């Protein structure tokens, strides 16, 4: 599935987006939530793809994908948190999915 043309680039785009750097510029909680949810959905799809043994090597060699997972792990607190819109929950869920995807990719076979 991960070999489908354009799939990884489509997922890595929103997953790699630096939302944490755009918080002040977004200015609207609804737009921020939309960006946060799209990033979470992309990370979750990457996590799901990372289970299949045939995808592990391909995913682990995609530099922006690994960087997106690491960036997601580091994004812990948002200035939009505490407004009762679920920001903290989505951040936590995204971090869990990113950590699990990295765990799966760590089990990728080495290329000879």
Residue, then its C-alpha position, 0 to 999 in steps of 0.5 A: x500500500x505504501x508503494x502507491x504513487x503519491x501516497x507517502x507525499x500526500x501523508x507526509x505533507x500535513x504530517x510534516x507541517x510545523x503547526x507549532x510555529x504557526x500557532x500565533x499566525x493562525x489566529x482562529x481556534x477552528x482553523x488551528x483545530x482543522x490543521x491539528x486534526x489533519x496532522x493527526x489523521x496523517x500521523x495515524x495513517x502512517x502508523x497504520x501503514x507502519x505495521x505491514x512488514x513490506x512497508x517498514x523499509x520504505x517508510x523508514x527511509x523517508x527522511x521527512x516522514x521520520x522527521x515529521x514523527x519526531x516533530x510530532x513527539x516533541x509538540x507537547x503544549x499549545x497556546x490553544x490548550x485549555x479552551x475545552x476544544x480537545x487540543x490537548x487530547x489530539x496532541x496526546x493522541x498524535x504523540x502516541x501514534x507517532x511513537x508507535x509508528x517509530x517503534x514499528x519502523x525501528x523493527x524494519x530490516x536493514x537494507x544490504 
